[in-house]
Amino acid sequence: MQAFPESLFAESDGFAQSSNQRSTRRSTRAQRPRLAPDDVTRIFAEEYRNLRPRAPMPEMEIRFRAFVSLNTTIRLREAKIYVSLSDLLEGAQESVLRAIAHILLAKLYRKPIDKTHNLRYKRFQYSDAVARQTEHIRSTRGAKRWLGPEGRYYNLDEVFDSLNERFFHNLLGRPSLTWSEHYAKRLLGHYDAAHNTIVISKVFDRPSSPRYAIEYLLYHEMLHLKHPVKVHGTRRCVHGADFRADEKLFPQLAAATAFLKRL
């Protein structure tokens, strides 16, 4: 069995558009009929034939599913292809679905991905409308385990307030703060924009963890509040120059990063 998940998740930042442009595109989407299931299967079959002109056509099962984000998956089992597409794609243009079909099939059969299809997919992925829809779906469908800021040894609310005063002049609104459910050592911390939540790994809530390491992790995630993800064309910029410059202002940066490397 081969399985290839393809994430189409887009951050909240998207292409800048005028209100007239957005209005026109919303009107166009409202008038565009959804493709029938047979049409979607036809698109995948045509892209399969383009990639494998002499191979026998496999049976395909393609379904739209209510994923938490804009995800797609493709699997090959016993000569049958199974494709799951986010239900957010049901109203997408045929050219976008064709690009997704090409990319998924190319990955499944380890073929080169056509640059035109790849660019079309990325433009769709980072468009303002898709970003808003994806963020809404993640916030409404995604279940967030919230253990709270109070740990056995450290309180994240107290650490946040201290950092906010020292580095941000108390201008940052406090998001939800929580320790992670598990003692994660790979994902030490992250900011979830859909739920406006900062999560810090519970592995640091112990007496042997120096406070400066927890402060640095939380400070890094707080910088994501100050410097949101930006999109330039089809490229996402998560840690831009301003972000990195502010990160260097943390006085115990070297000691904190050295401690994290020893985990």
C-alpha positions as CSV (number, residue, x, y, z in Angstrom):
1,M,0.0,0.0,0.0
2,Q,1.2,3.5,-0.8
3,A,-0.3,6.5,0.9
4,F,0.5,10.2,0.2
5,P,-1.2,12.9,2.3
6,E,-1.1,16.3,0.6
7,S,-1.9,19.2,2.9
8,L,-3.5,22.3,1.3
9,F,-3.6,24.2,4.5
10,A,-3.2,28.0,4.1
11,E,-2.4,30.5,6.9
12,S,-4.6,33.4,7.5
13,D,-2.5,35.7,5.4
14,G,-3.3,35.7,1.7
15,F,-3.1,37.7,-1.5
16,A,-4.1,41.4,-1.1
17,Q,-7.1,42.1,-3.1
18,S,-9.4,45.2,-3.5
19,S,-13.0,45.0,-2.4
20,N,-14.1,45.1,-6.0
21,Q,-11.9,42.1,-6.9
22,R,-13.2,40.1,-3.9
23,S,-16.8,40.9,-4.7
24,T,-16.3,39.9,-8.4
25,R,-14.7,36.6,-7.4
26,R,-17.4,35.8,-4.8
27,S,-20.0,36.4,-7.5
28,T,-18.2,34.2,-9.9
29,R,-17.9,31.4,-7.3
30,A,-21.6,31.7,-6.5
31,Q,-22.5,31.3,-10.2
32,R,-20.1,28.4,-10.8
33,P,-21.8,25.0,-10.6
34,R,-20.1,22.2,-8.7
35,L,-18.7,19.5,-10.8
36,A,-20.5,16.2,-10.8
37,P,-18.7,13.2,-9.2
38,D,-18.3,11.6,-12.7
39,D,-16.6,14.8,-13.8
40,V,-14.1,14.7,-10.9
41,T,-13.4,11.0,-11.8
42,R,-12.9,12.0,-15.4
43,I,-10.4,14.6,-14.4
44,F,-8.3,12.1,-12.4
45,A,-8.5,9.6,-15.2
46,E,-7.3,12.1,-17.8
47,E,-4.4,13.1,-15.6
48,Y,-3.6,9.5,-15.0
49,R,-3.5,8.9,-18.7
50,N,-1.2,11.9,-19.2
51,L,1.2,10.6,-16.7
52,R,1.0,6.9,-17.7
53,P,-0.1,6.7,-21.3
54,R,0.5,3.0,-21.8
55,A,-0.5,1.7,-18.3
56,P,-3.9,0.0,-17.7
57,M,-6.5,2.4,-16.2
58,P,-7.1,1.5,-12.6
59,E,-10.4,1.7,-10.8
60,M,-10.8,4.9,-8.8
61,E,-12.8,5.9,-5.8
62,I,-12.9,9.7,-5.2
63,R,-14.7,11.2,-2.2
64,F,-15.1,14.6,-0.7
65,R,-14.7,14.5,3.1
66,A,-15.2,16.9,6.0
67,F,-11.6,17.3,7.0
68,V,-10.4,19.7,9.7
69,S,-8.3,21.5,7.1
70,L,-7.8,21.6,3.4
71,N,-6.3,18.2,3.0
72,T,-6.1,15.6,0.3
73,T,-4.9,12.0,0.4
74,I,-4.3,9.3,-2.3
75,R,-3.7,5.6,-1.7
76,L,-3.1,2.6,-4.0
77,R,-4.6,-0.7,-2.7
78,E,-4.8,-3.8,-4.8
79,A,-4.7,-1.9,-8.1
80,K,-7.4,0.5,-7.0
81,I,-6.8,4.2,-6.3
82,Y,-8.6,5.8,-3.3
83,V,-8.7,9.6,-3.2
84,S,-10.1,11.7,-0.3
85,L,-10.5,15.4,-1.0
86,S,-11.5,18.1,1.5
87,D,-15.1,19.2,1.0
88,L,-13.8,22.8,0.7
89,L,-12.7,21.7,-2.9
90,E,-16.2,20.8,-4.0
91,G,-16.7,24.3,-5.5
92,A,-13.2,24.7,-6.9
93,Q,-12.6,25.4,-10.6
94,E,-11.9,22.4,-12.8
95,S,-8.4,23.7,-13.4
96,V,-7.7,23.6,-9.7
97,L,-9.0,20.1,-9.3
98,R,-7.0,19.1,-12.4
99,A,-3.8,20.5,-10.8
100,I,-4.5,18.6,-7.5
101,A,-5.2,15.4,-9.5
102,H,-1.9,15.8,-11.4
103,I,0.1,16.5,-8.2
104,L,-1.4,13.6,-6.2
105,L,-1.0,11.1,-9.0
106,A,2.6,12.3,-9.8
107,K,3.5,11.8,-6.2
108,L,1.9,8.4,-6.1
109,Y,3.8,7.2,-9.1
110,R,6.9,9.2,-8.4
111,K,6.7,11.3,-11.6
112,P,7.9,14.9,-12.1
113,I,5.3,17.5,-11.1
114,D,4.4,19.9,-13.9
115,K,5.4,23.5,-12.9
116,T,2.2,25.0,-14.3
117,H,0.0,22.7,-12.2
118,N,2.2,23.3,-9.2
119,L,1.9,27.1,-9.5
120,R,-1.9,26.9,-10.0
121,Y,-2.2,24.8,-6.9
122,K,-0.1,27.2,-4.8
123,R,-2.0,30.3,-6.0
124,F,-5.2,28.6,-5.0
125,Q,-3.7,27.4,-1.7
126,Y,-2.6,30.9,-0.7
127,S,-5.6,32.9,-2.1
128,D,-7.3,35.1,0.4
129,A,-10.7,33.3,0.1
130,V,-9.2,29.8,0.7
131,A,-7.2,31.1,3.6
132,R,-10.3,32.5,5.3
133,Q,-12.4,29.3,4.6
134,T,-9.6,27.1,5.9
135,E,-9.1,29.1,9.1
136,H,-12.8,29.0,9.7
137,I,-13.0,25.2,9.3
138,R,-10.0,24.6,11.6
139,S,-11.6,26.8,14.3
140,T,-15.0,25.2,14.1
141,R,-14.2,21.5,13.3
142,G,-10.9,21.1,15.0
143,A,-11.1,19.9,18.6
144,K,-8.4,21.5,20.7
145,R,-7.3,19.8,23.9
146,W,-6.9,22.6,26.5
147,L,-5.1,21.6,29.7
148,G,-4.7,25.2,30.9
149,P,-1.7,27.3,31.8
150,E,-1.2,26.1,35.4
151,G,1.5,23.4,35.5
152,R,3.0,21.7,38.5
153,Y,6.0,24.0,38.5
154,Y,5.3,26.8,36.0
155,N,2.3,29.0,35.2
156,L,2.3,30.0,31.6
157,D,0.0,33.0,32.3
158,E,2.5,34.4,34.7
159,V,5.4,33.8,32.3
160,F,3.5,35.5,29.5
161,D,2.6,38.5,31.5
162,S,6.2,38.9,32.6
163,L,7.5,38.7,29.0
164,N,4.7,41.0,27.7
165,E,5.8,43.7,30.1
166,R,9.6,43.3,29.5
167,F,9.6,43.0,25.7
168,F,6.2,44.1,24.3
169,H,5.2,47.1,26.6
170,N,2.1,45.1,27.6
171,L,0.7,45.6,24.1
172,L,0.1,41.9,23.2
173,G,-3.3,40.5,24.0
174,R,-3.0,37.3,25.9
175,P,-4.1,34.3,23.8
176,S,-5.1,31.0,25.4
177,L,-2.1,29.4,26.9
178,T,-1.8,25.7,27.7
179,W,0.6,22.9,28.3
180,S,0.6,20.1,25.8
181,E,-1.2,16.9,26.5
182,H,2.0,14.8,26.0
183,Y,5.7,15.2,26.9
184,A,6.7,16.1,23.3
185,K,10.3,16.5,22.6
186,R,10.0,17.3,18.8
187,L,7.3,19.9,18.8
188,L,8.4,22.0,21.8
189,G,5.9,24.8,21.2
190,H,3.6,26.3,18.6
191,Y,1.1,29.0,18.0
192,D,-2.3,27.9,16.6
193,A,-3.8,30.9,14.9
194,A,-7.2,29.2,14.3
195,H,-7.7,28.8,18.0
196,N,-5.6,31.7,19.1
197,T,-3.7,29.4,21.4
198,I,0.0,28.9,22.3
199,V,0.9,25.4,23.3
200,I,4.2,24.6,25.2
201,S,5.4,21.0,25.6
202,K,4.7,19.6,29.1
203,V,8.3,18.2,29.1
204,F,9.4,21.6,30.4
205,D,7.1,21.6,33.4
206,R,9.6,20.2,35.8
207,P,12.0,21.6,38.4
208,S,15.1,20.8,36.3
209,S,13.9,23.1,33.5
210,P,15.5,26.6,33.8
211,R,13.0,29.4,33.6
212,Y,14.9,31.1,30.8
213,A,14.2,28.1,28.5
214,I,10.5,28.3,29.0
215,E,10.6,32.1,28.6
216,Y,12.4,31.7,25.3
217,L,9.9,29.2,24.0
218,L,7.0,31.4,24.9
219,Y,8.8,34.5,23.7
220,H,9.3,32.8,20.3
221,E,5.6,32.0,20.0
222,M,4.6,35.5,21.2
223,L,6.7,36.9,18.3
224,H,4.3,35.0,15.9
225,L,1.5,37.3,17.4
226,K,3.6,40.3,16.6
227,H,4.8,39.1,13.2
228,P,2.1,37.0,11.6
229,V,2.9,34.7,8.6
230,K,3.2,36.7,5.4
231,V,2.6,35.4,1.9
232,H,4.8,36.8,-1.0
233,G,3.4,35.5,-4.3
234,T,3.3,31.7,-3.7
235,R,5.8,31.7,-0.8
236,R,5.0,31.8,2.9
237,C,7.4,33.7,5.2
238,V,7.1,32.4,8.7
239,H,10.3,33.8,10.3
240,G,11.0,37.0,8.4
241,A,13.8,39.5,9.0
242,D,11.8,41.5,11.6
243,F,11.0,38.3,13.5
244,R,14.6,37.1,13.6
245,A,15.8,40.5,14.7
246,D,13.4,40.6,17.6
247,E,14.3,37.0,18.5
248,K,17.9,38.1,18.9
249,L,16.8,40.6,21.6
250,F,16.1,37.7,24.0
251,P,19.1,38.1,26.5
252,Q,19.6,34.4,27.2
253,L,19.1,33.2,23.6
254,A,22.4,31.2,23.5
255,A,21.8,29.5,26.8
256,A,18.2,28.7,25.9
257,T,19.0,27.2,22.5
258,A,21.9,25.2,24.0
259,F,19.5,23.7,26.6
260,L,16.9,22.8,24.0
261,K,19.5,21.0,21.9
262,R,20.4,18.8,24.9
263,L,16.8,17.5,25.2
